[in-house]
Amino acid sequence: MRSAPDDARHPLLQRAAMCEALQDGRLRLYCLQIDGGIAAVACAMRLRDRMVVMQTEFDPRYAQWHPTSVLLQYAIEHAIGEGARGFDFLRGQEDFDDDLAPGNDQVRVTVFRSAIAEAVFRVRKILVLT
């Protein structure tokens, strides 16, 4: 597994925060498997109305498929489903922000509750482009 570029500088504080979040039901652990092997993992916690990603790792064998990006996209979708209003990365993980939306400080996400609404949105975009 390959860690994010900036490993935790205060592992005891991070461990204590994770234990507290686990007890309070705010800890989120995400795992992406490919062919039964772990391709990427992410550790996040809910803080008020935001989800904060504390650490991510991935197996370099799957790097060409960007497993961390795929996993974080799922985590964002999950956070939206929980009603989170923001999704943040701790310092040192800016490269994942760039992977999700190169050159942007903020990412906006459009969420649909039904397949019909999604289809209408996509058709509207196609019509605007033509």
Contacts in CASP RR format, 6 or more apart in sequence:
PFRMAT RR
TARGET T0000
AUTHOR 0000-0000-0000
METHOD contacts of the structure
MODEL  1
MRSAPDDARHPLLQRAAMCEALQDGRLRLYCLQIDGGIAAVACAMRLRDR
MVVMQTEFDPRYAQWHPTSVLLQYAIEHAIGEGARGFDFLRGQEDFDDDL
APGNDQVRVTVFRSAIAEAVFRVRKILVLT
1 38 0 8 1.000
1 41 0 8 1.000
1 57 0 8 1.000
1 58 0 8 1.000
1 59 0 8 1.000
2 57 0 8 1.000
2 58 0 8 1.000
2 59 0 8 1.000
2 60 0 8 1.000
3 55 0 8 1.000
3 56 0 8 1.000
3 57 0 8 1.000
4 55 0 8 1.000
4 56 0 8 1.000
4 57 0 8 1.000
4 92 0 8 1.000
4 93 0 8 1.000
4 95 0 8 1.000
4 96 0 8 1.000
5 92 0 8 1.000
5 93 0 8 1.000
5 95 0 8 1.000
6 91 0 8 1.000
6 92 0 8 1.000
6 93 0 8 1.000
8 14 0 8 1.000
8 54 0 8 1.000
8 55 0 8 1.000
14 54 0 8 1.000
14 55 0 8 1.000
17 45 0 8 1.000
17 54 0 8 1.000
18 27 0 8 1.000
18 43 0 8 1.000
18 45 0 8 1.000
18 54 0 8 1.000
21 27 0 8 1.000
21 45 0 8 1.000
21 46 0 8 1.000
25 46 0 8 1.000
26 45 0 8 1.000
26 46 0 8 1.000
26 47 0 8 1.000
27 43 0 8 1.000
27 44 0 8 1.000
27 45 0 8 1.000
28 43 0 8 1.000
28 44 0 8 1.000
28 45 0 8 1.000
28 46 0 8 1.000
28 51 0 8 1.000
28 75 0 8 1.000
28 78 0 8 1.000
29 41 0 8 1.000
29 42 0 8 1.000
29 43 0 8 1.000
29 44 0 8 1.000
30 41 0 8 1.000
30 42 0 8 1.000
30 43 0 8 1.000
30 44 0 8 1.000
30 71 0 8 1.000
30 74 0 8 1.000
30 75 0 8 1.000
30 78 0 8 1.000
31 38 0 8 1.000
31 40 0 8 1.000
31 41 0 8 1.000
31 42 0 8 1.000
31 71 0 8 1.000
32 38 0 8 1.000
32 39 0 8 1.000
32 40 0 8 1.000
32 41 0 8 1.000
32 67 0 8 1.000
32 70 0 8 1.000
32 71 0 8 1.000
32 74 0 8 1.000
33 39 0 8 1.000
34 62 0 8 1.000
34 65 0 8 1.000
34 67 0 8 1.000
37 59 0 8 1.000
38 59 0 8 1.000
39 58 0 8 1.000
39 59 0 8 1.000
39 62 0 8 1.000
39 65 0 8 1.000
39 67 0 8 1.000
39 71 0 8 1.000
40 56 0 8 1.000
40 57 0 8 1.000
40 58 0 8 1.000
40 59 0 8 1.000
40 62 0 8 1.000
40 67 0 8 1.000
40 68 0 8 1.000
40 70 0 8 1.000
40 71 0 8 1.000
41 56 0 8 1.000
41 57 0 8 1.000
41 58 0 8 1.000
41 71 0 8 1.000
42 53 0 8 1.000
42 55 0 8 1.000
42 56 0 8 1.000
42 68 0 8 1.000
42 71 0 8 1.000
42 72 0 8 1.000
42 75 0 8 1.000
43 53 0 8 1.000
43 54 0 8 1.000
43 55 0 8 1.000
43 56 0 8 1.000
44 51 0 8 1.000
44 52 0 8 1.000
44 53 0 8 1.000
44 54 0 8 1.000
44 75 0 8 1.000
44 79 0 8 1.000
45 51 0 8 1.000
45 52 0 8 1.000
45 54 0 8 1.000
46 52 0 8 1.000
46 82 0 8 1.000
46 84 0 8 1.000
49 83 0 8 1.000
49 84 0 8 1.000
49 85 0 8 1.000
49 86 0 8 1.000
50 84 0 8 1.000
50 85 0 8 1.000
50 86 0 8 1.000
50 87 0 8 1.000
50 88 0 8 1.000
51 75 0 8 1.000
51 76 0 8 1.000
51 79 0 8 1.000
51 82 0 8 1.000
51 84 0 8 1.000
51 86 0 8 1.000
51 87 0 8 1.000
51 88 0 8 1.000
52 88 0 8 1.000
52 89 0 8 1.000
52 90 0 8 1.000
53 72 0 8 1.000
53 75 0 8 1.000
53 87 0 8 1.000
53 88 0 8 1.000
53 89 0 8 1.000
53 90 0 8 1.000
53 93 0 8 1.000
53 96 0 8 1.000
54 90 0 8 1.000
55 90 0 8 1.000
56 68 0 8 1.000
56 71 0 8 1.000
56 72 0 8 1.000
56 93 0 8 1.000
56 96 0 8 1.000
57 68 0 8 1.000
58 67 0 8 1.000
58 68 0 8 1.000
59 67 0 8 1.000
66 99 0 8 1.000
68 96 0 8 1.000
68 99 0 8 1.000
69 96 0 8 1.000
69 99 0 8 1.000
69 100 0 8 1.000
72 96 0 8 1.000
72 100 0 8 1.000
73 100 0 8 1.000
75 87 0 8 1.000
76 87 0 8 1.000
76 109 0 8 1.000
77 111 0 8 1.000
79 86 0 8 1.000
79 87 0 8 1.000
80 109 0 8 1.000
80 111 0 8 1.000
87 107 0 8 1.000
89 96 0 8 1.000
89 97 0 8 1.000
97 104 0 8 1.000
97 105 0 8 1.000
97 107 0 8 1.000
100 107 0 8 1.000
101 107 0 8 1.000
110 121 0 8 1.000
112 118 0 8 1.000
112 121 0 8 1.000
END
